[in-house]
């Protein structure tokens, strides 16, 4: 199970959108085809999801009415998905240049110094600002989250969790320290918002108030109260190359 194998599976745009949904929402609800065969026509979403399931890229979390809720089975398989997403961005936006050493240093700064600006600034300038027109058509909070997660998975210092559930809602991104590296100082709660370049200042301010209210509810949650050195940030992306935090 590697990136090339996953890329081979994901040829149709609908299949790519299914993977994006799995990664940004943390799960997907579907039936699993019992009489599954590679000779079946892949004209339905359930075919592709069943293929991912039988190849080990998805596992069953729970029953959901007459269907199943499926999730990515483990951290190793998550890294395969995110490796694919980085490759997809590179193919669709050739102008994006990622200096992995600098990006990894920015993630280290996030983990050890509690400074998020290096990471967000790097991604904004070197990746978001150079996205293709196709990618920009899909640019929203979920797409931003997907991109951030894809590059956070370049290092294993964190276990990045999308849609982390607490008693007051779902956190966009929770950066949980990897148990293998107990010396990591800071964990992070990240709340993301997006506004188009044409958005009025009053609307951006309203987004900020909304985000701050969500952020405050999250950090007061009993799920997070006893976690040492927990930091949080609200990041508002404006267009493809500006942000406020």
Residue frames as qw, qx, qy, qz and C-alpha x, y, z in Angstrom:
[[0.000, 0.889, 0.458, 0.000, 0.00, 0.00, 0.00],
 [0.431, -0.295, 0.062, 0.850, 1.79, 3.14, -1.18],
 [0.197, 0.607, 0.057, -0.768, 1.17, 6.48, -2.89],
 [0.160, 0.274, -0.694, -0.646, 1.60, 5.09, -6.42],
 [0.033, -0.266, -0.961, -0.066, -0.97, 2.38, -5.78],
 [0.109, 0.637, 0.552, -0.526, -3.49, 4.90, -4.49],
 [0.146, 0.531, -0.258, -0.794, -2.83, 7.24, -7.42],
 [0.075, 0.031, -0.877, -0.473, -3.57, 4.39, -9.80],
 [0.022, 0.484, 0.859, -0.164, -6.97, 3.91, -8.16],
 [0.073, 0.761, 0.350, -0.542, -7.92, 7.56, -8.27],
 [0.334, 0.111, 0.544, 0.762, -8.30, 8.44, -11.93],
 [0.047, -0.683, -0.579, -0.443, -11.80, 9.86, -12.06],
 [0.029, -0.439, 0.188, -0.878, -12.57, 13.28, -10.64],
 [0.707, -0.483, -0.176, -0.486, -15.48, 11.81, -8.66],
 [0.875, -0.193, -0.360, 0.259, -13.07, 9.41, -6.96],
 [0.399, 0.258, -0.293, 0.829, -10.69, 12.24, -6.10],
 [0.347, -0.496, 0.014, -0.796, -13.61, 14.13, -4.58],
 [0.853, -0.383, -0.318, -0.159, -14.49, 11.05, -2.52],
 [0.726, -0.022, -0.372, 0.578, -10.96, 10.93, -1.10],
 [0.080, 0.384, -0.163, 0.905, -11.09, 14.65, -0.30],
 [0.621, -0.505, -0.164, -0.577, -14.38, 14.08, 1.52],
 [0.875, -0.258, -0.378, 0.160, -12.89, 11.21, 3.55],
 [0.584, 0.090, -0.305, 0.747, -9.88, 13.29, 4.55],
 [0.045, -0.382, 0.088, -0.919, -11.65, 16.55, 5.35],
 [0.653, -0.420, -0.098, -0.622, -14.66, 15.06, 7.16],
 [0.262, -0.452, 0.784, -0.335, -12.86, 12.17, 8.83],
 [0.444, 0.117, 0.879, -0.129, -15.30, 9.51, 7.62],
 [0.383, 0.130, -0.476, -0.781, -17.73, 8.54, 4.89],
 [0.615, 0.116, 0.633, -0.455, -21.08, 6.74, 4.97],
 [0.491, 0.367, -0.586, -0.531, -21.68, 4.09, 2.34],
 [0.962, -0.029, 0.182, -0.203, -22.72, 0.53, 1.62],
 [0.199, -0.520, 0.790, 0.257, -20.00, -2.06, 1.02],
 [0.756, 0.288, -0.384, -0.445, -20.57, -4.27, -2.00],
 [0.764, -0.321, 0.539, -0.150, -20.70, -7.86, -0.71],
 [0.852, 0.277, 0.390, 0.214, -20.29, -9.51, -4.10],
 [0.025, 0.898, -0.253, -0.359, -17.33, -7.35, -4.95],
 [0.829, 0.162, 0.370, 0.388, -15.28, -7.99, -8.08],
 [0.237, -0.510, 0.276, 0.780, -12.69, -5.94, -9.93],
 [0.199, 0.246, 0.744, 0.589, -14.72, -6.67, -13.06],
 [0.042, 0.780, 0.583, -0.223, -17.54, -4.45, -11.83],
 [0.299, 0.653, 0.206, 0.665, -18.02, -1.12, -13.51],
 [0.360, -0.311, -0.404, 0.781, -16.86, 1.81, -11.38],
 [0.042, -0.499, -0.385, -0.775, -19.87, 3.95, -12.22],
 [0.532, -0.748, -0.298, -0.263, -20.98, 4.32, -8.61],
 [0.108, -0.757, 0.465, -0.447, -19.37, 5.83, -5.57],
 [0.833, -0.378, 0.323, -0.243, -19.99, 2.62, -3.61],
 [0.927, 0.308, -0.103, 0.189, -17.75, 0.72, -6.05],
 [0.388, 0.652, -0.379, 0.529, -14.76, 2.95, -5.34],
 [0.443, -0.611, 0.412, -0.510, -15.41, 3.02, -1.59],
 [0.973, -0.130, 0.140, -0.128, -15.71, -0.78, -1.56],
 [0.784, 0.461, -0.240, 0.338, -12.43, -1.00, -3.43],
 [0.040, 0.682, -0.455, 0.571, -10.73, 1.18, -0.82],
 [0.736, -0.438, 0.312, -0.411, -12.26, -0.99, 1.91],
 [0.998, 0.041, 0.049, 0.011, -11.16, -4.33, 0.47],
 [0.668, 0.508, -0.276, 0.469, -7.65, -3.02, -0.16],
 [0.641, -0.376, -0.418, 0.522, -7.32, -1.84, 3.44],
 [0.210, 0.296, -0.001, 0.932, -7.57, 1.91, 2.89],
 [0.471, -0.399, 0.040, -0.786, -10.83, 2.14, 4.87],
 [0.230, -0.095, -0.935, 0.254, -12.23, 0.25, 7.83],
 [0.394, -0.621, -0.554, -0.391, -15.65, 0.06, 9.50],
 [0.003, -0.285, 0.489, -0.825, -16.24, 2.34, 12.47],
 [0.310, 0.215, 0.707, -0.598, -19.93, 1.71, 13.12],
 [0.171, 0.508, 0.793, 0.290, -23.32, 1.03, 11.61],
 [0.103, 0.259, 0.079, -0.957, -25.19, 4.10, 10.42],
 [0.701, 0.284, 0.116, -0.644, -28.88, 3.27, 9.79],
 [0.941, 0.216, 0.255, -0.060, -28.79, 0.78, 6.90],
 [0.625, 0.685, -0.277, 0.253, -25.24, 1.74, 5.87],
 [0.808, -0.315, -0.168, 0.469, -21.78, 1.86, 7.42],
 [0.021, -0.982, 0.188, 0.010, -19.57, 4.69, 8.58],
 [0.902, 0.151, -0.040, 0.403, -16.04, 4.08, 7.31],
 [0.215, -0.944, 0.219, 0.119, -12.81, 5.72, 8.49],
 [0.508, 0.633, -0.562, 0.161, -9.11, 5.57, 7.68],
 [0.884, -0.284, -0.372, 0.024, -7.83, 2.60, 9.72],
 [0.729, -0.504, -0.065, 0.458, -4.57, 3.92, 11.14],
 [0.138, -0.864, 0.181, 0.450, -1.84, 6.54, 11.04],
 [0.435, -0.240, 0.685, 0.533, 0.22, 4.64, 8.44],
 [0.349, 0.528, 0.703, 0.325, -2.64, 4.61, 5.94],
 [0.021, 0.940, 0.227, -0.255, -3.30, 8.29, 6.64],
 [0.282, -0.647, 0.408, 0.579, 0.25, 9.10, 5.55],
 [0.399, 0.158, 0.760, 0.488, -0.42, 7.30, 2.25],
 [0.187, 0.815, 0.545, 0.065, -3.52, 9.42, 1.60],
 [0.114, -0.933, 0.002, 0.340, -1.74, 12.67, 2.45],
 [0.422, -0.353, 0.583, 0.598, 1.24, 11.71, 0.29],
 [0.352, 0.471, 0.712, 0.384, -1.21, 11.32, -2.58],
 [0.052, 0.930, 0.349, -0.102, -2.74, 14.72, -1.89],
 [0.277, -0.747, 0.283, 0.535, 0.68, 16.42, -1.98],
 [0.399, -0.045, 0.721, 0.565, 1.41, 14.69, -5.26],
 [0.254, 0.698, 0.648, 0.170, -1.96, 15.75, -6.66],
 [0.066, -0.938, -0.093, 0.326, -1.27, 19.40, -5.76],
 [0.359, -0.518, 0.512, 0.584, 2.14, 19.21, -7.40],
 [0.373, 0.226, 0.772, 0.463, 0.68, 17.77, -10.60],
 [0.146, 0.804, 0.564, 0.121, -2.22, 20.23, -10.83],
 [0.058, -0.998, 0.029, 0.023, -0.13, 23.27, -9.80],
 [0.852, 0.224, -0.104, 0.462, 3.40, 22.86, -11.24],
 [0.178, 0.744, -0.191, 0.615, 4.43, 26.30, -9.97],
 [0.681, -0.695, 0.098, -0.210, 4.21, 25.18, -6.36],
 [0.573, 0.441, -0.588, 0.363, 7.67, 24.62, -4.92],
 [0.751, -0.637, -0.021, -0.173, 8.08, 22.96, -1.56],
 [0.318, 0.564, -0.653, 0.392, 11.42, 23.17, 0.18],
 [0.783, -0.374, -0.488, -0.094, 10.89, 20.27, 2.55],
 [0.556, -0.034, -0.476, 0.681, 13.73, 21.25, 4.88],
 [0.066, -0.214, 0.141, -0.964, 12.25, 24.71, 5.49],
 [0.638, -0.347, -0.330, -0.604, 8.75, 23.31, 5.87],
 [0.775, -0.253, -0.552, 0.176, 9.90, 20.72, 8.39],
 [0.344, 0.050, -0.395, 0.850, 11.72, 23.42, 10.34],
 [0.333, -0.309, -0.063, -0.888, 8.48, 25.42, 10.43],
 [0.779, -0.347, -0.438, -0.283, 6.65, 22.39, 11.87],
 [0.647, -0.097, -0.526, 0.543, 9.43, 21.98, 14.46],
 [0.040, 0.206, -0.209, 0.955, 8.92, 25.62, 15.43],
 [0.608, -0.360, -0.290, -0.646, 5.21, 24.91, 15.83],
 [0.834, -0.267, -0.482, 0.006, 5.95, 21.96, 18.11],
 [0.685, -0.153, -0.385, 0.599, 8.83, 23.25, 20.20],
 [0.199, 0.006, -0.148, 0.969, 8.42, 27.03, 20.30],
 [0.123, 0.623, 0.687, -0.354, 4.65, 27.36, 20.05],
 [0.117, 0.546, -0.174, -0.811, 4.87, 29.68, 17.03],
 [0.637, 0.429, 0.640, -0.016, 2.41, 28.95, 14.24],
 [0.305, 0.850, -0.043, -0.428, 3.27, 31.89, 11.98],
 [0.122, -0.522, 0.735, 0.416, 6.30, 30.25, 10.32],
 [0.352, 0.157, 0.913, 0.135, 4.24, 27.29, 9.14],
 [0.371, 0.738, 0.521, -0.214, 1.17, 29.24, 7.98],
 [0.120, 0.837, -0.228, -0.482, 3.31, 31.89, 6.30],
 [0.205, -0.350, 0.817, 0.410, 5.31, 29.26, 4.43],
 [0.358, 0.362, 0.857, 0.083, 2.24, 27.37, 3.20],
 [0.278, 0.828, 0.327, -0.361, 0.48, 30.60, 2.22],
 [0.088, 0.802, -0.355, -0.472, 3.40, 31.99, 0.20],
 [0.070, -0.426, 0.837, 0.336, 4.76, 28.82, -1.36],
 [0.159, 0.203, 0.960, 0.110, 1.67, 26.69, -1.91],
 [0.235, 0.682, 0.612, -0.325, -1.65, 28.53, -1.65],
 [0.135, 0.758, -0.095, -0.631, -0.54, 31.55, -3.69],
 [0.092, 0.430, -0.728, -0.526, 0.53, 29.28, -6.60],
 [0.523, 0.229, 0.800, -0.184, -2.49, 27.05, -6.87],
 [0.108, 0.137, 0.714, 0.678, -3.91, 26.35, -10.32],
 [0.411, -0.093, -0.134, -0.897, -7.21, 27.78, -11.51],
 [0.658, -0.205, -0.675, -0.263, -8.77, 24.32, -11.04],
 [0.466, -0.206, -0.685, 0.521, -7.67, 24.17, -7.41],
 [0.029, 0.013, 0.228, -0.973, -8.89, 27.70, -6.79],
 [0.509, -0.248, -0.461, -0.684, -12.39, 26.72, -7.91],
 [0.731, -0.361, -0.579, -0.014, -12.50, 24.40, -4.88],
 [0.329, 0.218, -0.485, 0.780, -10.73, 26.77, -2.48],
 [0.536, -0.642, -0.172, -0.520, -12.72, 26.95, 0.76],
 [0.462, -0.647, 0.494, -0.354, -12.29, 26.10, 4.43],
 [0.947, -0.088, 0.300, -0.067, -12.38, 22.35, 3.81],
 [0.790, 0.539, -0.100, 0.273, -9.86, 22.57, 0.97],
 [0.042, 0.799, -0.433, 0.415, -7.55, 24.72, 3.09],
 [0.715, -0.470, 0.446, -0.261, -7.80, 22.19, 5.90],
 [0.969, 0.195, 0.133, 0.071, -6.96, 19.37, 3.51],
 [0.564, 0.695, -0.252, 0.367, -3.89, 21.22, 2.23],
 [0.239, -0.744, 0.478, -0.401, -2.62, 22.06, 5.70],
 [0.866, -0.273, 0.384, -0.168, -3.03, 18.47, 6.82],
 [0.895, 0.421, -0.041, 0.141, -1.26, 17.16, 3.73],
 [0.426, 0.675, -0.384, 0.464, 1.86, 19.14, 4.58],
 [0.508, -0.627, 0.429, -0.406, 1.66, 18.59, 8.34],
 [0.976, -0.074, 0.192, -0.066, 2.01, 14.89, 7.58],
 [0.590, 0.666, -0.401, 0.215, 5.49, 15.52, 6.16],
 [0.106, 0.435, -0.736, 0.507, 6.75, 15.07, 9.71],
 [0.625, -0.316, -0.706, -0.106, 5.66, 12.55, 12.31],
 [0.131, 0.128, -0.561, 0.807, 5.98, 14.80, 15.37],
 [0.477, 0.063, 0.309, -0.820, 2.20, 15.24, 15.41],
 [0.163, 0.328, 0.918, 0.149, -0.80, 13.03, 14.84],
 [0.216, 0.066, -0.094, -0.969, -2.98, 15.55, 12.98],
 [0.152, 0.401, 0.893, -0.137, -6.70, 14.89, 13.49],
 [0.163, -0.181, -0.367, -0.898, -9.35, 16.38, 11.23],
 [0.591, -0.411, -0.308, -0.622, -12.77, 17.13, 12.77],
 [0.312, 0.042, -0.813, 0.490, -11.64, 16.19, 16.28],
 [0.461, -0.595, -0.494, -0.436, -14.84, 15.74, 18.30],
 [0.137, 0.042, -0.620, 0.771, -15.25, 17.48, 21.65],
 [0.031, 0.522, 0.794, -0.310, -18.38, 18.10, 23.69],
 [0.149, 0.703, 0.184, -0.671, -18.90, 21.54, 22.11],
 [0.617, 0.713, -0.079, -0.323, -18.40, 20.58, 18.45],
 [0.912, 0.153, 0.183, 0.333, -15.72, 19.47, 16.02],
 [0.271, -0.767, 0.286, 0.506, -12.30, 21.10, 15.87],
 [0.636, 0.710, -0.215, -0.211, -11.05, 21.75, 12.34],
 [0.717, 0.380, -0.521, 0.264, -7.56, 20.46, 13.12],
 [0.660, -0.711, 0.219, -0.099, -6.20, 19.09, 16.38],
 [0.546, 0.572, -0.574, 0.213, -2.44, 18.54, 16.42],
 [0.848, -0.506, 0.100, -0.123, -1.88, 15.81, 18.98],
 [0.056, -0.724, 0.687, 0.030, 1.71, 15.08, 19.98],
 [0.808, 0.202, -0.542, -0.113, 2.98, 11.75, 18.77],
 [0.807, -0.571, 0.114, -0.099, 3.49, 9.46, 21.80],
 [0.888, 0.160, -0.060, 0.427, 6.82, 8.44, 20.28],
 [0.396, 0.396, -0.139, 0.817, 8.10, 11.96, 20.93],
 [0.412, -0.736, -0.510, 0.169, 7.08, 12.99, 24.47],
 [0.420, -0.326, -0.052, 0.845, 9.55, 15.87, 24.33],
 [0.063, 0.505, 0.463, 0.726, 7.21, 17.74, 21.96],
 [0.082, -0.121, -0.475, 0.868, 6.16, 20.75, 23.97],
 [0.369, 0.261, 0.160, -0.877, 3.00, 22.10, 22.34],
 [0.260, 0.409, 0.856, 0.179, -0.22, 20.65, 21.02],
 [0.086, 0.124, -0.166, -0.974, -2.54, 22.81, 18.91],
 [0.339, 0.605, 0.694, -0.191, -6.21, 23.53, 18.31],
 [0.111, -0.144, 0.397, 0.900, -6.67, 25.19, 14.90],
 [0.381, 0.663, 0.571, -0.297, -9.90, 26.85, 13.79],
 [0.302, -0.031, 0.523, 0.796, -9.95, 27.84, 10.11],
 [0.365, 0.740, 0.403, -0.396, -12.05, 30.40, 8.23],
 [0.431, 0.088, 0.529, 0.726, -12.00, 31.52, 4.61],
 [0.261, 0.795, 0.266, -0.479, -13.08, 34.73, 2.88],
 [0.646, 0.536, 0.322, 0.438, -12.80, 35.69, -0.76],
 [0.408, -0.011, 0.006, 0.913, -10.68, 38.70, -1.69],
 [0.128, -0.450, -0.352, -0.810, -13.88, 40.60, -2.46],
 [0.472, -0.579, -0.653, 0.121, -15.29, 40.01, 1.03],
 [0.106, -0.832, 0.001, -0.544, -16.16, 43.21, 2.90],
 [0.190, 0.377, -0.656, 0.626, -14.30, 44.06, 6.11],
 [0.580, -0.260, 0.307, -0.708, -17.53, 43.82, 8.09],
 [0.941, 0.044, -0.204, -0.267, -18.07, 40.27, 6.85],
 [0.615, 0.334, -0.607, 0.376, -14.48, 39.32, 7.72],
 [0.152, -0.373, 0.541, -0.738, -15.04, 40.75, 11.19],
 [0.810, -0.143, 0.089, -0.562, -18.19, 38.65, 11.52],
 [0.874, 0.199, -0.441, 0.037, -16.24, 35.55, 10.50],
 [0.307, 0.400, -0.630, 0.590, -13.67, 36.39, 13.14],
 [0.477, -0.310, 0.396, -0.721, -16.31, 36.71, 15.86],
 [0.928, 0.010, -0.136, -0.346, -17.82, 33.40, 14.81],
 [0.746, 0.312, -0.532, 0.251, -14.43, 31.74, 14.86],
 [0.044, 0.427, -0.591, 0.683, -13.49, 33.17, 18.25],
 [0.708, -0.244, 0.227, -0.622, -16.74, 31.91, 19.76],
 [0.954, 0.111, -0.260, -0.104, -16.10, 28.41, 18.40],
 [0.520, 0.443, -0.563, 0.466, -12.46, 28.55, 19.50],
 [0.251, -0.437, 0.503, -0.702, -13.44, 29.58, 23.03],
 [0.876, -0.143, 0.079, -0.455, -15.95, 26.74, 23.29],
 [0.868, 0.267, -0.410, 0.088, -13.40, 24.20, 22.12],
 [0.369, 0.424, -0.609, 0.559, -10.67, 25.14, 24.57],
 [0.454, -0.353, 0.427, -0.698, -13.17, 25.05, 27.46],
 [0.868, -0.008, -0.373, -0.328, -14.12, 21.49, 26.58],
 [0.732, -0.532, 0.405, -0.130, -13.38, 18.83, 29.19],
 [0.940, 0.276, 0.062, 0.189, -11.65, 16.83, 26.42],
 [0.564, 0.601, -0.156, 0.545, -8.87, 19.42, 26.36],
 [0.364, -0.888, 0.061, -0.272, -8.77, 20.93, 29.84],
 [0.746, -0.579, 0.311, 0.105, -6.08, 18.65, 31.25],
 [0.837, 0.371, 0.089, 0.394, -3.76, 18.62, 28.24],
 [0.464, -0.666, 0.058, 0.582, -0.49, 20.39, 29.12],
 [0.199, -0.431, 0.401, 0.783, 0.91, 23.17, 26.91],
 [0.391, 0.556, 0.704, 0.205, -2.13, 23.31, 24.65],
 [0.029, -0.368, 0.124, 0.921, -2.11, 26.27, 22.27],
 [0.420, 0.607, 0.674, -0.004, -4.84, 27.41, 19.91],
 [0.097, -0.299, 0.286, 0.905, -5.19, 29.69, 16.93],
 [0.514, 0.686, 0.466, -0.218, -7.92, 31.11, 14.73],
 [0.297, -0.260, 0.514, 0.762, -6.65, 31.61, 11.19],
 [0.509, 0.707, 0.347, -0.346, -8.69, 33.53, 8.61],
 [0.465, -0.032, 0.578, 0.670, -7.47, 33.02, 5.04],
 [0.338, 0.757, 0.173, -0.532, -8.38, 35.81, 2.62],
 [0.600, 0.679, -0.339, -0.254, -8.12, 34.90, -1.04],
 [0.966, 0.118, -0.184, 0.141, -5.23, 32.61, -1.86],
 [0.653, 0.292, -0.310, 0.626, -2.31, 34.54, -0.42],
 [0.110, -0.519, 0.310, -0.789, -3.42, 36.50, 2.63],
 [0.617, -0.410, -0.671, 0.038, -4.32, 35.49, 6.15],
 [0.229, -0.640, 0.303, -0.669, -5.00, 36.88, 9.59],
 [0.659, -0.178, -0.709, 0.175, -4.44, 35.05, 12.86]]
